[in-house]
Amino acid sequence: MYAALGKNDQKLHIVPSMDLVLVRMGDAAEDEGKSVPIQFDDGIWRLLGPAINHVTDIKNNSNIDEISIFQSNGMLILNETDLKISQMVLYDLNGQIVCTTKQNQMQIDALKSGLYILRVSLSNGSVFANKILIAQ
């Protein structure tokens, strides 16, 4: 991760491993910049944390080729063979849970088009997350 603090309390966070860039733009803080860095970091990670924290990378799992995610007829479907799903959770970019299931498919036709984070927990303890673009 790379972080930078600029003039007037602007902040930049770059996390290449997650394809993530966070930018804080705007006016300088009224307290001469003493609290903006702390408030920004605390607030943004409170929102993003539930969607991206505590995730092990499935790329380290030898069964990666057995899993694929696709959309069909208003459903998000996780195609798996030998791996058993214990839970799938879909988060919006504010870190709010928008849908959860213990099956390998999830109803998404009521969701707005946009970017979501899908977190899948497997019965063997593996957990992975993937960005999902939903286009209705």
Phi and psi restraints in degrees (value plus and minus 20) as a CYANA .aco file:
   2 TYR   PHI    -138.5   -98.5
   2 TYR   PSI     120.4   160.4
   3 ALA   PHI    -157.7  -117.7
   3 ALA   PSI     126.6   166.6
   4 ALA   PHI    -164.6  -124.6
   4 ALA   PSI     126.0   166.0
   5 LEU   PHI    -137.8   -97.8
   5 LEU   PSI     105.8   145.8
   6 GLY   PHI    -131.1   -91.1
   6 GLY   PSI    -194.2  -154.2
   7 LYS   PHI     -79.1   -39.1
   7 LYS   PSI     126.0   166.0
   8 ASN   PHI      39.5    79.5
   8 ASN   PSI      12.1    52.1
   9 ASP   PHI      48.1    88.1
   9 ASP   PSI       0.1    40.1
  10 GLN   PHI     -89.6   -49.6
  10 GLN   PSI     125.7   165.7
  11 LYS   PHI    -149.7  -109.7
  11 LYS   PSI     131.5   171.5
  12 LEU   PHI    -158.9  -118.9
  12 LEU   PSI     106.2   146.2
  13 HIS   PHI    -141.7  -101.7
  13 HIS   PSI     110.8   150.8
  14 ILE   PHI    -146.5  -106.5
  14 ILE   PSI     103.9   143.9
  15 VAL   PHI    -142.0  -102.0
  15 VAL   PSI      68.2   108.2
  16 PRO   PHI     -77.9   -37.9
  16 PRO   PSI     -56.1   -16.1
  17 SER   PHI     -85.5   -45.5
  17 SER   PSI     -39.4     0.6
  18 MET   PHI    -132.5   -92.5
  18 MET   PSI     -14.3    25.7
  19 ASP   PHI      32.2    72.2
  19 ASP   PSI      25.7    65.7
  20 LEU   PHI    -142.3  -102.3
  20 LEU   PSI     110.8   150.8
  21 VAL   PHI    -150.7  -110.7
  21 VAL   PSI     105.5   145.5
  22 LEU   PHI    -137.0   -97.0
  22 LEU   PSI     113.2   153.2
  23 VAL   PHI    -149.5  -109.5
  23 VAL   PSI     111.0   151.0
  24 ARG   PHI    -129.9   -89.9
  24 ARG   PSI      92.8   132.8
  25 MET   PHI    -131.3   -91.3
  25 MET   PSI     149.8   189.8
  26 GLY   PHI     110.2   150.2
  26 GLY   PSI    -191.6  -151.6
  27 ASP   PHI     -95.8   -55.8
  27 ASP   PSI     141.2   181.2
  28 ALA   PHI     -86.3   -46.3
  28 ALA   PSI     132.0   172.0
  29 ALA   PHI     -88.1   -48.1
  29 ALA   PSI     130.6   170.6
  30 GLU   PHI     -90.5   -50.5
  30 GLU   PSI     -41.5    -1.5
  31 ASP   PHI    -116.2   -76.2
  31 ASP   PSI      11.5    51.5
  32 GLU   PHI      40.7    80.7
  32 GLU   PSI      14.0    54.0
  33 GLY   PHI      60.3   100.3
  33 GLY   PSI      -9.1    30.9
  34 LYS   PHI     -94.0   -54.0
  34 LYS   PSI     -50.7   -10.7
  35 SER   PHI    -130.9   -90.9
  35 SER   PSI     -36.3     3.7
  36 VAL   PHI     -78.4   -38.4
  36 VAL   PSI     -68.3   -28.3
  37 PRO   PHI     -77.8   -37.8
  37 PRO   PSI     -60.9   -20.9
  38 ILE   PHI     -92.3   -52.3
  38 ILE   PSI     -65.4   -25.4
  39 GLN   PHI     -84.6   -44.6
  39 GLN   PSI     -61.3   -21.3
  40 PHE   PHI     -83.7   -43.7
  40 PHE   PSI     -71.3   -31.3
  41 ASP   PHI     -80.7   -40.7
  41 ASP   PSI     -65.8   -25.8
  42 ASP   PHI     -82.0   -42.0
  42 ASP   PSI     -66.7   -26.7
  43 GLY   PHI     -86.9   -46.9
  43 GLY   PSI     -66.0   -26.0
  44 ILE   PHI     -89.1   -49.1
  44 ILE   PSI     -60.0   -20.0
  45 TRP   PHI     -95.0   -55.0
  45 TRP   PSI     -44.5    -4.5
  46 ARG   PHI     -85.5   -45.5
  46 ARG   PSI     -56.3   -16.3
  47 LEU   PHI     -97.4   -57.4
  47 LEU   PSI     -62.9   -22.9
  48 LEU   PHI    -102.8   -62.8
  48 LEU   PSI     -45.7    -5.7
  49 GLY   PHI     -71.1   -31.1
  49 GLY   PSI     -71.5   -31.5
  50 PRO   PHI     -80.5   -40.5
  50 PRO   PSI     -48.1    -8.1
  51 ALA   PHI    -104.9   -64.9
  51 ALA   PSI     -46.6    -6.6
  52 ILE   PHI    -145.4  -105.4
  52 ILE   PSI     -27.9    12.1
  53 ASN   PHI    -108.1   -68.1
  53 ASN   PSI     142.4   182.4
  54 HIS   PHI      38.5    78.5
  54 HIS   PSI      24.2    64.2
  55 VAL   PHI    -141.0  -101.0
  55 VAL   PSI     109.7   149.7
  56 THR   PHI    -114.8   -74.8
  56 THR   PSI     126.4   166.4
  57 ASP   PHI    -102.0   -62.0
  57 ASP   PSI     101.9   141.9
  58 ILE   PHI     -89.2   -49.2
  58 ILE   PSI     -33.9     6.1
  59 LYS   PHI     -82.1   -42.1
  59 LYS   PSI     -41.9    -1.9
  60 ASN   PHI    -102.3   -62.3
  60 ASN   PSI     -25.8    14.2
  61 ASN   PHI    -111.4   -71.4
  61 ASN   PSI     111.9   151.9
  62 SER   PHI     -88.5   -48.5
  62 SER   PSI     -32.4     7.6
  63 ASN   PHI    -114.3   -74.3
  63 ASN   PSI      -3.1    36.9
  64 ILE   PHI     -77.0   -37.0
  64 ILE   PSI     -55.2   -15.2
  65 ASP   PHI     -90.0   -50.0
  65 ASP   PSI     -34.3     5.7
  66 GLU   PHI    -104.5   -64.5
  66 GLU   PSI     -27.6    12.4
  67 ILE   PHI    -135.6   -95.6
  67 ILE   PSI     112.2   152.2
  68 SER   PHI    -164.6  -124.6
  68 SER   PSI     130.0   170.0
  69 ILE   PHI    -139.1   -99.1
  69 ILE   PSI     112.8   152.8
  70 PHE   PHI    -168.2  -128.2
  70 PHE   PSI     142.9   182.9
  71 GLN   PHI    -130.7   -90.7
  71 GLN   PSI     118.3   158.3
  72 SER   PHI    -176.4  -136.4
  72 SER   PSI     106.7   146.7
  73 ASN   PHI      30.1    70.1
  73 ASN   PSI      27.9    67.9
  74 GLY   PHI      54.9    94.9
  74 GLY   PSI      -4.6    35.4
  75 MET   PHI    -142.5  -102.5
  75 MET   PSI     123.0   163.0
  76 LEU   PHI    -120.7   -80.7
  76 LEU   PSI     100.8   140.8
  77 ILE   PHI    -140.4  -100.4
  77 ILE   PSI     109.4   149.4
  78 LEU   PHI    -121.6   -81.6
  78 LEU   PSI      90.9   130.9
  79 ASN   PHI    -107.8   -67.8
  79 ASN   PSI      94.2   134.2
  80 GLU   PHI    -152.1  -112.1
  80 GLU   PSI     137.3   177.3
  81 THR   PHI    -128.4   -88.4
  81 THR   PSI    -103.9   -63.9
  82 ASP   PHI    -106.5   -66.5
  82 ASP   PSI     -38.3     1.7
  83 LEU   PHI    -101.6   -61.6
  83 LEU   PSI     115.8   155.8
  84 LYS   PHI    -122.8   -82.8
  84 LYS   PSI     114.3   154.3
  85 ILE   PHI    -107.5   -67.5
  85 ILE   PSI     111.3   151.3
  86 SER   PHI    -116.7   -76.7
  86 SER   PSI     -49.1    -9.1
  87 GLN   PHI    -188.0  -148.0
  87 GLN   PSI     122.9   162.9
  88 MET   PHI    -140.2  -100.2
  88 MET   PSI     111.5   151.5
  89 VAL   PHI    -148.4  -108.4
  89 VAL   PSI     111.8   151.8
  90 LEU   PHI    -129.4   -89.4
  90 LEU   PSI     105.5   145.5
  91 TYR   PHI    -132.0   -92.0
  91 TYR   PSI     126.2   166.2
  92 ASP   PHI    -103.6   -63.6
  92 ASP   PSI     158.1   198.1
  93 LEU   PHI     -96.1   -56.1
  93 LEU   PSI     -22.7    17.3
  94 ASN   PHI    -111.9   -71.9
  94 ASN   PSI     -18.2    21.8
  95 GLY   PHI      63.4   103.4
  95 GLY   PSI     -10.9    29.1
  96 GLN   PHI    -108.0   -68.0
  96 GLN   PSI     118.8   158.8
  97 ILE   PHI     -93.2   -53.2
  97 ILE   PSI     105.8   145.8
  98 VAL   PHI    -128.3   -88.3
  98 VAL   PSI     -39.1     0.9
  99 CYS   PHI    -183.9  -143.9
  99 CYS   PSI     124.4   164.4
 100 THR   PHI    -165.5  -125.5
 100 THR   PSI     128.4   168.4
 101 THR   PHI    -176.8  -136.8
 101 THR   PSI     139.8   179.8
 102 LYS   PHI    -128.6   -88.6
 102 LYS   PSI      -9.2    30.8
 103 GLN   PHI    -125.9   -85.9
 103 GLN   PSI     158.2   198.2
 104 ASN   PHI    -111.1   -71.1
 104 ASN   PSI     -10.4    29.6
 105 GLN   PHI    -160.0  -120.0
 105 GLN   PSI     132.7   172.7
 106 MET   PHI    -158.8  -118.8
 106 MET   PSI     112.6   152.6
 107 GLN   PHI     -93.5   -53.5
 107 GLN   PSI     101.9   141.9
 108 ILE   PHI    -147.0  -107.0
 108 ILE   PSI     -14.1    25.9
 109 ASP   PHI     -87.4   -47.4
 109 ASP   PSI     -38.5     1.5
 110 ALA   PHI    -109.0   -69.0
 110 ALA   PSI     -25.7    14.3
 111 LEU   PHI    -102.7   -62.7
 111 LEU   PSI     131.7   171.7
 112 LYS   PHI     -94.3   -54.3
 112 LYS   PSI     131.5   171.5
 113 SER   PHI     -82.8   -42.8
 113 SER   PSI     122.3   162.3
 114 GLY   PHI     137.2   177.2
 114 GLY   PSI    -192.8  -152.8
 115 LEU   PHI    -114.3   -74.3
 115 LEU   PSI     114.3   154.3
 116 TYR   PHI    -153.9  -113.9
 116 TYR   PSI     145.1   185.1
 117 ILE   PHI    -133.9   -93.9
 117 ILE   PSI     104.0   144.0
 118 LEU   PHI    -123.2   -83.2
 118 LEU   PSI     105.2   145.2
 119 ARG   PHI    -134.1   -94.1
 119 ARG   PSI     104.2   144.2
 120 VAL   PHI    -139.1   -99.1
 120 VAL   PSI     106.3   146.3
 121 SER   PHI    -126.0   -86.0
 121 SER   PSI     110.6   150.6
 122 LEU   PHI    -122.5   -82.5
 122 LEU   PSI     137.7   177.7
 123 SER   PHI     -84.8   -44.8
 123 SER   PSI     -40.4    -0.4
 124 ASN   PHI    -103.9   -63.9
 124 ASN   PSI     -15.1    24.9
 125 GLY   PHI      75.8   115.8
 125 GLY   PSI     -32.5     7.5
 126 SER   PHI     -89.4   -49.4
 126 SER   PSI     123.8   163.8
 127 VAL   PHI    -153.5  -113.5
 127 VAL   PSI     115.9   155.9
 128 PHE   PHI    -160.2  -120.2
 128 PHE   PSI     137.2   177.2
 129 ALA   PHI    -147.6  -107.6
 129 ALA   PSI     129.7   169.7
 130 ASN   PHI    -166.4  -126.4
 130 ASN   PSI     120.7   160.7
 131 LYS   PHI     -94.6   -54.6
 131 LYS   PSI     115.8   155.8
 132 ILE   PHI    -145.2  -105.2
 132 ILE   PSI     106.0   146.0
 133 LEU   PHI    -118.6   -78.6
 133 LEU   PSI      96.0   136.0
 134 ILE   PHI    -121.1   -81.1
 134 ILE   PSI     103.2   143.2
 135 ALA   PHI    -141.4  -101.4
 135 ALA   PSI      92.9   132.9
